[in-house]
Amino acid sequence: MNAPLRFIITLGLLSGLVAAAVDMYLPAMPALAQALGSDIGAVQQTLSMFLLGAAVSQAIFGPLADRFGRRPILLVGMTLFALSSLLCTHVVNVEQLIVLRLAQALGAAAGNVVVQALIRDLYEREEAARMMSFVMAVMTIIPLLAPAVGGYLLVWAGWQSIFWCLSLFGLLAVLLVFFSVPETLPTEKRQPLHPASLARAYWSIIKHRNAMAYNLCGAFVFATMFAFITGSPFVYIEYFGVEPHYFGYLFAANIVLMMCCNYFNARWIERLGSGRLLRIGIAIHVIAAGFLLLNSWTGMAGLVGVVVPCVISVGVLGLVASNSTSAALACFDSHGGKASGILGMTRMGLGALSGAIVGVLHNGSILVMAAVMLVCAVLAWLALQGVKQPVPSE
């Protein structure tokens, strides 16, 4: 089943709200700390709280999408994102920003969980992985541009303009859902919201060994990325002295490689299989994170010695995300929204945890970020070893 380009672009933009809300304000984090009278560690926690809110959102919107359908939940989430982004322009302290970032995350994450479930409604495993690669290729345009856009907005119009821009993005998302996204869950397949049935459904997902192995594999790679996202503004801007409006170009290198990996994955998945591509991605991920820690410890090659392994470690997510997600969701014929919610909650939850660790342990060196990234990479590799049987494509 071939999807129209407009449909792929729409799903990519809806999936990119979390990335936009995270990446666009990264260059402004040092300036936000100064403007709100806080330290960089407290501002880093606004990112961790955003990821925590996104994780909670997955558990909420997954079952709701299975009960009421995909479109209504998308409309509610996009509207919440637009409104909370608008309110962020009026904060006067970091505590207010944390609360509104939580609300912003609740709305943005609806796009992630519902788009994954929607793709699962329409496609079987290998085709779903291919479709997710195309959607992610579109979605990665957002983090490619967002840091640079945020950096220039900060310089030209102040940090509030970043949240104005995000609010407009949310409004665009509402219009896209209303006019371009069909309902993909038939009424007869919708699941009740009874607490006992929800508990049974979640338990059946959690206890599925292969599904959770693939889930944790992808989640720990996401955690590696969020450790980088949390630490990189300090590492690049404060430690190495990169100008905020140039930070976006260094960050964009990660996304360019991610887009290339997504394209490679979509083109070669039929020949190599999603399982083999996933293992290749994880191996590269661990090796790159190891070199990052080595370079950070020795100071070898300076900024280049940090940027290059970071780009590889984060960029290879293009080989990992779609394949681990489709493999996990393929384990379930029903409960697609709940399964997608569990996947998203695990990823955002571990991302919030890794980001929080980087923020709490922040001590003025770059070793904290590098060490957390390597630990997460190794845990991703260990999780993949928990797959009981080879994937069908192998």
Residue pairs with C-beta under 8 A, 6 or more apart in sequence:
1 122
1 123
1 127
3 122
3 131
3 134
6 180
7 180
8 131
8 134
8 135
8 138
9 138
10 176
10 180
10 181
11 115
11 118
11 119
11 135
11 138
11 181
12 134
12 135
12 136
12 137
12 138
12 139
12 141
13 138
13 139
13 142
13 172
13 173
13 176
14 74
14 78
14 111
14 114
14 115
14 173
14 176
14 177
14 181
15 111
15 112
15 115
15 135
15 136
15 139
16 111
16 138
16 139
16 140
16 141
16 142
16 143
17 78
17 81
17 107
17 108
17 111
17 112
17 169
17 170
17 173
18 54
18 105
18 108
18 109
18 111
18 112
18 348
19 139
19 140
19 142
19 143
19 146
20 108
20 142
20 143
20 146
20 166
20 169
21 50
21 81
21 85
21 101
21 104
21 105
21 108
21 166
22 47
22 50
22 51
22 143
22 229
23 142
23 143
23 146
23 147
23 150
23 229
23 251
24 146
24 147
24 149
24 150
24 153
24 162
24 165
24 166
25 32
25 150
25 159
25 162
25 163
26 147
26 150
26 229
26 232
26 233
26 247
26 251
27 147
27 150
27 151
27 154
27 233
27 237
27 244
27 245
27 247
27 248
28 150
28 151
28 154
28 159
28 162
28 244
29 40
29 43
29 44
29 47
29 233
29 234
30 40
30 43
30 233
30 234
30 237
30 238
30 244
31 154
31 159
31 244
32 38
32 43
32 46
32 94
32 97
32 159
33 39
33 40
33 42
33 43
35 159
36 43
36 91
36 92
36 93
36 94
36 97
37 93
38 93
38 94
40 234
40 238
40 362
41 359
41 360
41 362
42 94
43 94
44 230
44 234
44 355
44 358
44 359
44 362
45 98
45 356
45 359
46 94
46 97
46 98
46 101
47 101
47 226
47 229
47 230
47 355
47 359
48 230
48 352
48 353
48 355
48 356
48 359
49 98
49 101
49 102
49 105
49 352
50 101
50 102
50 104
50 105
50 352
51 105
51 226
51 348
51 349
51 351
51 352
51 355
52 102
52 105
52 348
52 349
52 352
53 101
53 102
53 103
53 104
53 105
53 106
53 109
54 105
54 106
54 108
54 109
54 112
54 344
54 348
54 352
55 109
55 344
55 345
55 346
55 347
55 348
55 349
55 351
55 352
56 106
56 345
57 77
57 105
57 106
57 107
57 108
57 109
57 110
57 113
57 344
57 348
58 109
58 112
58 113
58 340
58 341
58 342
58 343
58 344
58 345
58 348
59 341
59 342
59 345
60 106
60 341
61 73
61 77
61 109
61 110
61 113
61 114
61 337
61 341
62 113
62 117
62 337
62 338
62 339
62 340
62 341
62 342
62 344
62 345
63 191
63 193
63 198
63 201
63 337
63 338
63 341
64 73
64 193
64 337
65 73
65 113
65 114
65 117
65 185
65 337
65 340
65 341
66 117
66 185
66 190
66 191
66 335
66 336
66 337
66 338
67 190
67 191
67 192
67 193
68 190
69 183
69 185
69 190
70 114
70 117
70 118
70 121
70 181
70 183
70 184
70 185
70 337
71 177
71 181
71 182
71 183
73 110
73 114
74 110
74 111
74 114
74 177
74 181
75 174
75 177
75 178
76 107
76 110
77 106
77 107
77 108
77 109
77 110
77 111
77 114
78 107
78 110
78 111
78 170
78 173
78 174
78 177
79 107
79 170
79 174
80 103
80 104
80 106
80 107
80 110
81 104
81 107
81 108
81 110
81 166
81 170
81 173
82 107
82 167
82 168
82 169
82 170
82 171
82 173
82 174
83 107
83 167
83 170
84 100
84 101
84 103
84 104
84 106
84 107
85 104
85 163
85 164
85 166
85 167
85 169
85 170
86 163
86 164
86 167
87 100
87 103
88 97
88 100
88 101
88 104
88 163
88 166
89 160
89 163
89 164
89 167
91 97
91 100
104 166
107 170
109 344
109 348
111 173
112 344
113 337
113 340
113 341
113 344
114 337
114 340
115 135
116 132
116 325
116 329
116 340
116 343
116 344
117 185
117 336
117 337
117 339
117 340
118 181
118 184
119 128
119 131
119 132
119 135
120 128
120 329
120 336
120 339
120 340
121 184
121 185
121 336
122 128
122 131
122 184
123 130
123 131
124 330
125 274
125 326
125 327
125 329
125 330
125 392
125 393
126 269
126 270
126 274
126 326
126 393
128 326
128 329
128 330
129 265
129 269
129 274
129 322
129 323
129 325
129 326
129 327
130 266
130 269
130 270
132 321
132 322
132 325
132 326
133 262
133 263
133 265
133 266
133 269
133 318
133 322
134 262
134 266
136 258
136 262
136 318
136 321
136 322
137 259
137 262
137 263
137 266
140 255
140 258
140 259
140 262
140 318
141 255
141 259
143 251
143 252
143 254
143 255
144 252
144 255
144 256
144 259
145 248
145 252
146 248
147 247
147 248
147 251
147 252
148 245
148 248
148 249
148 251
148 252
149 165
149 248
150 162
150 248
151 244
151 245
151 246
151 247
151 248
152 245
152 248
153 161
153 162
153 165
154 161
154 162
154 244
154 245
155 244
155 245
185 337
189 334
191 197
191 201
191 334
191 335
191 337
191 338
198 338
201 335
201 338
202 338
202 342
204 335
205 211
205 212
205 332
205 335
205 338
205 339
205 342
206 212
206 342
208 331
208 332
209 386
209 387
209 388
210 327
210 328
210 331
210 387
210 388
210 389
211 328
211 329
211 331
211 332
211 339
212 328
212 386
213 383
213 384
213 385
213 386
213 387
213 388
214 278
214 324
214 325
214 327
214 328
214 331
214 384
214 387
215 324
215 328
215 342
215 343
215 346
216 346
216 379
216 380
216 383
216 386
217 278
217 282
217 320
217 324
217 380
217 381
217 383
217 384
218 320
218 321
218 324
218 325
218 328
218 343
218 347
218 380
219 343
219 346
219 347
219 349
219 350
219 351
219 380
219 383
220 350
220 376
220 377
220 379
220 380
220 383
221 281
221 282
221 285
221 316
221 317
221 320
221 321
221 324
221 376
221 377
221 380
222 317
222 321
222 347
222 348
222 350
222 351
223 347
223 350
223 351
223 353
223 354
223 376
223 379
224 285
224 289
224 313
224 314
224 354
224 372
224 373
224 376
224 377
224 380
225 314
225 317
225 351
226 351
226 352
226 354
226 355
227 354
227 355
227 357
227 358
227 369
227 372
227 373
227 376
228 254
228 310
228 313
228 314
228 369
228 373
229 355
230 354
230 355
230 358
230 359
230 369
231 358
231 362
231 366
231 368
231 369
231 372
232 247
232 251
232 310
232 369
233 247
234 362
235 306
235 366
235 369
236 242
236 247
236 250
236 251
236 303
237 243
237 244
237 247
239 364
239 365
239 366
240 302
240 303
240 306
242 250
242 303
250 307
253 307
253 311
253 315
254 310
254 311
254 314
254 315
255 315
256 315
257 311
257 312
257 314
257 315
257 316
257 318
258 314
258 315
258 316
258 317
258 318
259 318
260 315
260 318
261 281
261 315
261 316
261 317
261 318
261 319
262 318
262 322
263 318
264 318
264 319
265 277
265 318
265 319
265 322
265 323
268 277
269 277
269 323
269 393
273 391
273 393
273 394
274 322
274 323
274 326
274 327
274 391
274 393
275 323
275 327
275 390
275 391
275 393
275 394
276 393
276 394
277 319
277 323
278 319
278 320
278 323
278 324
278 327
278 384
279 384
280 319
281 316
281 317
281 318
281 319
281 320
281 323
282 320
282 380
282 381
282 384
283 381
284 312
284 316
284 319
285 312
285 313
285 316
285 317
285 320
285 377
285 380
285 381
286 374
286 377
286 378
286 380
286 381
288 309
288 310
288 312
288 313
288 316
288 377
289 309
289 313
289 370
289 373
289 374
289 376
289 377
289 378
290 374
290 377
291 309
292 306
292 309
292 310
292 313
292 370
292 373
292 374
293 367
293 370
293 371
293 373
293 374
294 300
295 301
295 305
295 306
295 309
295 370
296 305
296 306
296 366
296 367
296 369
296 370
297 367
297 370
299 305
301 308
306 366
306 370
310 373
313 373
313 377
320 380
325 343
327 391
328 339
328 343
329 336
329 339
329 340
329 343
330 392
331 339
332 339
350 376
354 372
354 376
357 368
357 372
358 368
358 369
358 372
361 368
361 372
362 368
